[in-house]
């Protein structure tokens, strides 16, 4: 009996030695096929031109919709929609239904339009995905087709796996975030409110970063964003002959007012996101003076010395206060005439929760000249406070992040730019920028020439979103 047992154990060990490599090879092959499928989907999406000038979001939305239907989604759960007057601005709406209709939903949102790109300016064709030296290059390779491709791919994987979430997982691939005549998100919220209704949404806008060596530095989550608003400052008067100058000169009025604006700093106002940003960044900031200023700012937002140190960095300065800056000036009508008109555009990025009309009144006080008339250059975007940063949001993301990027800090931040999250937040859908897509120190050339994304960063972001969305979909 004893000898037989020994013989059996030896046989099992030998069998294990033979089977293990085969199983590993099978697993690697499956993983390779899975990644290849994603690469194909990503390449297809990136290579569809979706610029406002000559591209078509509708074509991209239809392509991703076809991917979902091929994976088993019913036609009734996948639709491409657009207004009649904008046939190329199509958006894709899709739903993976959950087991509990009362459990609410999670909305996965990404825009599929991209910034314009001229072939003659780029090193490579901007609408051909190229892989070189560990990076993918193309317009939209990062912003925002990386996230759009990952969300579409995740729904395909969930369907193929037979995953039955507790709550609905909704997908909205939208058009117009980068500009142009039409942004589909406000239109979708009005025309398809049920498709956009959710307990919360995931969107672009985090500040996840690689370090100088291309290694993970921090994982970010964007909580709230500043409000974009342009103001027109204008001075008019009768003008006259330039040989008979007078002090009442439209250009001088405007120039002096802009100089006063340039010297002005709006007051500091921190929210939970910016406090968390400075608190966590202080732990990894290599400059002791800056790290100390971050800690001092969290302890006392009124610390002027700490604010001055942080304000040396334009991004940090913008995160802690409303900013307004002159961006365009137009004046005069002839070289030998006194100006009858002087006009400037002032672009403001307003802290969330502040009314742009109130900021206009503040600008009027700052320029301190009744000759300067200030008006809003466009209708204001909806204003809403930052969404709450709760354990419901942070815990699943923290858990998955610790597995993929052990030891890498997870840091909240408020976006100083703007995303479509401003519309969904205002519509009552708390929206968080969470992608796991870490950008290099050069920002991956987003909006610029030779836009790129690190291949490893893309694949890590893919795995992160796939896993964290699963946890959100099955959570409380």
C-alpha positions in Angstrom: 0.0 0.0 0.0 2.7 2.4 1.0 4.7 1.6 -2.2 1.7 2.1 -4.4 1.0 5.5 -2.8 4.5 6.6 -3.4 4.3 5.5 -7.0 1.0 7.4 -7.4 2.6 10.6 -6.0 5.5 10.4 -8.3 3.2 9.9 -11.2 1.1 12.9 -10.2 4.1 15.1 -9.8 5.3 14.0 -13.2 1.9 14.6 -14.7 1.8 18.1 -13.2 5.2 18.8 -14.6 3.9 17.8 -18.0 0.5 19.6 -17.8 1.5 22.9 -16.2 3.5 24.2 -19.2 0.6 23.1 -21.5 -1.9 25.0 -19.3 0.3 28.0 -19.2 0.7 28.0 -23.0 -3.0 27.7 -23.4 -3.6 30.5 -21.0 -1.0 32.7 -22.8 -2.6 31.8 -26.1 -6.0 32.8 -24.9 -4.7 36.0 -23.4 -2.9 36.8 -26.7 -6.0 36.2 -28.7 -8.0 38.4 -26.3 -5.4 41.2 -26.6 -5.4 40.8 -30.4 -9.2 41.3 -30.5 -8.9 44.5 -28.6 -6.1 45.7 -30.8 -8.2 45.1 -33.8 -11.2 47.0 -32.3 -8.9 49.9 -31.2 -7.2 50.2 -34.6 -10.6 50.2 -36.4 -11.9 53.0 -34.2 -8.7 55.1 -34.3 -8.5 54.9 -38.1 -12.0 56.3 -38.7 -11.6 60.0 -39.2 -13.9 61.8 -36.7 -12.7 65.4 -37.1 -15.4 68.0 -37.3 -14.2 69.2 -40.7 -14.3 66.0 -42.8 -14.8 63.1 -40.4 -17.9 61.1 -39.2 -18.6 60.2 -35.7 -21.6 58.3 -37.1 -19.3 55.9 -39.0 -17.3 55.3 -35.8 -20.4 54.7 -33.7 -21.8 52.3 -36.3 -18.5 50.4 -36.3 -18.5 50.0 -32.6 -22.2 49.1 -32.6 -21.5 46.3 -35.1 -18.8 45.0 -32.7 -21.4 44.8 -29.9 -24.0 43.1 -32.0 -21.4 40.6 -33.2 -20.8 39.8 -29.5 -24.5 39.0 -29.0 -26.1 42.3 -28.1 -29.7 42.5 -29.3 -30.5 45.2 -31.9 -32.8 46.8 -29.4 -29.9 47.3 -26.9 -27.6 49.0 -29.5 -28.5 52.2 -31.3 -26.8 55.0 -33.3 -28.6 58.3 -33.0 -28.1 61.8 -34.3 -30.3 64.8 -35.2 -31.3 65.2 -38.8 -29.4 68.4 -39.1 -26.1 66.7 -38.0 -26.0 63.3 -39.7 -22.3 62.8 -39.1 -22.5 63.5 -35.4 -23.8 60.1 -34.4 -23.6 58.7 -30.9 -23.7 55.1 -29.9 -26.0 54.1 -27.0 -25.9 50.6 -25.7 -26.9 48.7 -22.6 -25.8 45.4 -20.9 -28.9 44.7 -18.7 -28.4 43.9 -15.0 -30.3 41.3 -12.9 -32.0 44.0 -10.7 -33.9 46.7 -12.6 -34.2 48.6 -9.3 -30.4 48.7 -8.7 -29.8 51.7 -10.9 -27.1 51.9 -13.6 -23.5 52.9 -14.3 -22.8 55.0 -17.4 -19.6 54.6 -19.3 -19.1 57.7 -21.4 -16.3 58.6 -23.9 -16.2 61.0 -26.9 -15.2 59.6 -30.3 -14.6 62.9 -32.1 -11.0 64.1 -32.3 -9.0 67.3 -32.8 -8.1 68.3 -36.4 -4.8 66.9 -37.7 -3.0 67.8 -40.9 -1.0 65.1 -42.6 1.8 67.5 -43.7 2.5 68.5 -40.1 2.7 65.0 -38.7 5.6 62.6 -38.9 3.2 59.8 -39.6 -0.3 59.6 -41.1 -2.5 60.8 -38.2 -5.3 58.5 -39.2 -3.2 55.3 -39.4 -2.4 53.6 -36.1 1.3 53.1 -35.9 3.2 51.1 -33.2 6.8 52.2 -32.6 9.2 51.8 -29.7 6.4 50.9 -27.2 3.9 53.6 -28.2 0.8 53.8 -30.4 0.8 56.9 -32.6 -2.3 58.5 -34.2 -4.8 61.3 -33.7 -7.2 60.0 -31.0 -4.8 57.2 -29.9 -5.2 58.7 -26.4 -7.9 61.4 -26.5 -10.4 59.9 -26.2 -10.6 56.8 -28.5 -8.4 54.8 -26.0 -11.2 55.0 -23.4 -14.0 54.6 -26.0 -12.3 51.4 -27.3 -11.8 50.0 -23.8 -15.4 50.5 -22.9 -16.6 48.9 -26.1 -14.2 46.0 -25.6 -15.2 45.5 -22.0 -18.9 45.2 -23.0 -17.9 42.7 -25.6 -16.0 40.7 -23.1 -18.8 40.8 -20.5 -21.3 39.6 -23.1 -19.0 36.8 -24.3 -18.3 35.7 -20.7 -22.0 35.6 -19.9 -21.4 38.2 -17.1 -24.7 39.1 -15.5 -24.2 42.3 -13.5 -26.5 43.4 -10.7 -27.1 46.8 -12.3 -27.3 47.9 -15.9 -24.1 49.0 -17.6 -24.8 51.7 -20.1 -22.4 52.9 -22.8 -22.5 56.4 -24.5 -19.9 57.1 -27.2 -20.5 60.7 -28.0 -19.5 63.4 -30.5 -18.6 67.0 -30.4 -16.6 67.3 -27.2 -13.6 68.7 -29.1 -15.6 71.5 -30.7 -17.5 72.0 -33.9 -21.1 72.9 -34.5 -22.7 70.3 -32.3 -22.1 68.5 -29.0 -24.3 65.4 -28.7 -24.2 65.1 -24.9 -26.7 67.9 -24.1 -28.9 66.6 -27.0 -28.7 63.1 -25.7 -29.7 64.2 -22.2 -32.7 65.9 -23.6 -33.8 63.4 -26.3 -32.7 60.1 -24.7 -32.8 60.8 -20.9 -33.4 57.1 -20.0 -30.4 56.0 -21.9 -28.2 58.6 -20.0 -29.8 58.0 -16.6 -27.4 56.5 -14.1 -26.4 56.4 -10.5 -23.0 57.7 -11.6 -20.8 57.9 -14.7 -17.2 57.2 -15.7 -15.6 59.6 -18.1 -12.2 61.0 -19.2 -10.4 63.7 -17.3 -8.2 62.1 -14.7 -4.5 63.0 -14.4 -2.9 59.6 -14.2 0.8 59.9 -14.9 4.0 58.1 -15.9 7.3 59.3 -14.6 10.3 60.4 -16.7 11.3 56.7 -17.2 7.8 55.7 -18.4 6.9 54.0 -15.1 3.6 54.5 -13.3 3.8 57.6 -11.0 0.2 58.1 -9.9 -3.3 57.1 -10.7 -5.8 59.9 -10.7 -9.5 60.4 -10.4 -11.1 63.6 -11.6 -13.7 65.0 -9.3 -15.4 68.0 -10.7 -14.1 70.5 -13.3 -13.9 74.2 -13.8 -16.4 76.0 -15.9 -15.3 77.3 -19.3 -16.5 80.9 -20.2 -15.4 83.5 -22.6 -16.1 87.2 -21.9 -16.0 90.1 -24.4 -14.5 93.3 -23.2 -15.3 96.2 -25.5 -14.7 100.0 -25.6 -16.2 102.3 -28.2 -15.9 106.0 -28.8 -16.1 108.6 -31.6 -12.4 108.3 -32.6 -10.9 111.1 -34.7 -7.8 112.1 -36.6 -4.6 110.6 -35.3 -2.9 114.0 -35.6 -5.1 115.3 -32.8 -4.8 112.6 -30.1 -6.9 112.8 -26.9 -6.7 110.9 -23.7 -10.1 109.2 -24.2 -8.6 106.5 -26.4 -10.4 103.1 -26.7 -7.1 101.2 -26.9 -5.8 102.8 -23.8 -9.0 102.1 -21.8 -8.9 98.5 -22.8 -5.1 98.1 -22.3 -5.2 99.6 -18.8 -8.2 97.4 -17.8 -6.4 94.3 -19.1 -3.3 95.3 -17.2 -5.3 95.5 -14.0 -6.8 92.1 -14.8 -3.4 90.6 -15.4 -2.2 91.7 -12.0 -5.2 90.3 -10.2 -5.4 86.9 -8.5 -8.8 85.5 -7.7 -9.2 84.2 -4.1 -8.2 80.7 -3.2 -11.0 78.2 -2.7 -10.2 74.5 -2.1 -12.7 71.7 -2.3 -12.5 68.1 -1.3 -10.8 67.1 -4.6 -8.1 69.8 -4.5 -7.4 69.2 -0.8 -7.0 65.5 -1.5 -4.8 66.4 -4.5 -2.4 68.5 -2.5 -2.4 66.2 0.5 -1.5 63.1 -1.6 0.9 64.8 -3.9 2.8 66.1 -0.9 3.8 62.5 -0.2 5.5 62.0 -3.6 6.6 65.6 -4.4 10.5 65.5 -4.7 10.9 69.3 -3.9 10.7 69.7 -0.1 9.6 73.4 -0.4 6.7 72.5 -2.7 5.7 69.5 -0.6 5.7 71.7 2.5 3.6 74.3 0.7 1.1 71.6 -0.2 0.7 70.5 3.4 0.5 74.1 4.6 -2.2 74.8 2.0 -4.4 71.9 3.1 -4.0 73.0 6.7 -4.7 76.6 6.0 -5.9 77.7 2.5 -5.3 81.3 3.6 -1.5 80.7 3.8 -0.3 83.3 1.4 3.3 82.1 1.4 2.3 78.5 0.6 0.0 79.8 -2.1 2.8 81.8 -3.7 5.0 78.7 -3.9 2.3 76.6 -5.5 1.3 79.3 -7.9 4.7 79.1 -9.6 3.2 76.1 -11.4 0.4 77.2 -13.7 -1.5 73.9 -13.3 -1.4 74.0 -9.5 -2.3 77.7 -9.5 -5.4 77.1 -11.7 -6.6 74.2 -9.5 -6.9 76.4 -6.4 -8.7 79.5 -7.9 -10.7 80.9 -10.7 -8.5 82.1 -13.5 -9.2 84.7 -16.2 -6.7 85.6 -19.0 -6.8 87.8 -22.1 -6.5 85.6 -25.2 -7.5 87.8 -28.2 -7.4 91.5 -28.9 -8.8 93.5 -31.8 -8.6 97.3 -32.1 -8.7 100.2 -34.5 -9.8 100.6 -38.1 -7.0 102.6 -39.8 -3.3 103.5 -39.0 -4.0 107.2 -39.2 -7.2 107.3 -37.1 -8.0 107.2 -33.5 -9.6 103.9 -32.6 -13.4 103.8 -32.5 -13.4 100.4 -31.1 -11.2 98.1 -29.0 -12.2 94.6 -28.1 -10.7 91.7 -26.2 -11.6 88.1 -25.4 -11.0 87.0 -21.8 -11.1 83.3 -21.2 -12.1 82.3 -17.7 -11.9 78.8 -16.0 -14.3 79.2 -13.1 -14.3 77.1 -10.0 -17.3 74.7 -9.9 -20.4 76.1 -8.2 -19.7 79.7 -9.2 -22.1 81.6 -11.5 -20.4 83.0 -14.7 -22.7 86.0 -14.4 -21.2 86.8 -11.0 -17.7 86.4 -12.4 -18.7 89.0 -15.1 -19.6 91.4 -12.4 -16.3 90.7 -10.7 -14.4 91.4 -13.9 -16.2 94.7 -14.2 -14.9 95.6 -10.7 -11.3 94.4 -11.5 -10.9 96.4 -14.8 -12.3 99.4 -12.9 -13.4 101.4 -15.9 -17.0 102.1 -16.9 -15.9 102.6 -20.5 -15.2 98.9 -20.7 -18.4 96.9 -21.3 -18.2 93.2 -20.4 -20.6 90.6 -21.8 -20.7 86.8 -21.9 -19.5 85.6 -25.3 -21.7 82.6 -25.3 -24.5 81.0 -23.2 -23.0 79.7 -20.0 -22.6 75.9 -19.5 -24.6 74.4 -16.7 -23.0 74.9 -13.3 -22.9 72.2 -10.6 -20.8 71.4 -7.5 -18.2 68.6 -7.7 -19.6 65.1 -7.2 -19.0 63.5 -3.8 -15.9 61.4 -3.4 -17.4 58.4 -1.5 -16.1 54.9 -0.5 -18.6 53.6 -3.1 -16.5 55.2 -5.8 -13.0 55.0 -4.2 -13.0 51.5 -2.7 -13.4 49.4 -5.9 -10.9 51.5 -7.8 -8.4 51.4 -4.9 -8.7 47.6 -4.8 -8.1 47.1 -8.5 -5.4 49.7 -8.7 -3.4 48.0 -5.8 -3.3 44.8 -7.9 -2.2 46.4 -11.2 0.0 49.2 -9.8 1.1 48.2 -6.3 2.5 51.1 -4.3 1.4 53.7 -6.8 -0.7 56.5 -5.1 -4.3 57.1 -6.0 -4.9 60.8 -6.0 -8.1 62.9 -6.6 -8.0 66.1 -8.6 -10.2 68.7 -10.0 -9.9 69.2 -13.8 -8.9 72.7 -14.8 -10.0 72.1 -18.4 -13.4 70.9 -19.5 -15.1 67.6 -20.5 -18.6 66.5 -21.2 -18.9 65.6 -17.5 -20.0 69.2 -17.0 -23.3 68.4 -18.7 -23.9 65.0 -17.0 -23.0 66.4 -13.5 -25.5 69.2 -14.0 -28.1 66.7 -15.1 -27.9 64.9 -11.8 -25.5 62.1 -12.9 -22.3 62.3 -10.7 -19.5 62.0 -13.2 -15.9 60.9 -12.4 -12.9 61.0 -14.6 -11.4 57.6 -14.1 -9.5 55.8 -16.9 -6.3 54.3 -15.5 -4.6 55.5 -18.7 -1.4 57.0 -17.6 0.2 59.7 -19.8 3.9 60.5 -20.1 5.5 63.7 -18.8 4.8 65.3 -22.2 1.1 64.7 -21.9 1.3 62.2 -24.8 1.0 65.2 -27.2 -2.8 65.3 -26.8 -4.3 67.9 -29.1 -0.8 68.4 -30.6 1.4 66.8 -33.2 2.2 63.1 -33.1 -0.3 62.2 -30.4 0.6 58.9 -28.7 0.0 56.5 -25.8 2.3 54.0 -24.3 1.2 50.5 -25.3 1.7 49.1 -21.8 -0.2 52.0 -20.3 -3.1 51.3 -22.7 -3.2 47.6 -21.8 -3.0 48.4 -18.1 -5.8 50.9 -18.4 -7.9 48.3 -20.3 -7.5 45.8 -17.5 -8.2 48.4 -14.8 -11.5 49.6 -16.4 -12.6 46.1 -17.2 -12.2 45.0 -13.6 -13.3 48.1 -11.8 -16.5 48.4 -13.9 -17.4 44.8 -12.9 -17.0 45.7 -9.2 -19.1 48.9 -9.7 -21.8 46.9 -11.6 -22.1 44.3 -8.8 -21.7 46.7 -5.8 -24.2 48.3 -3.5 
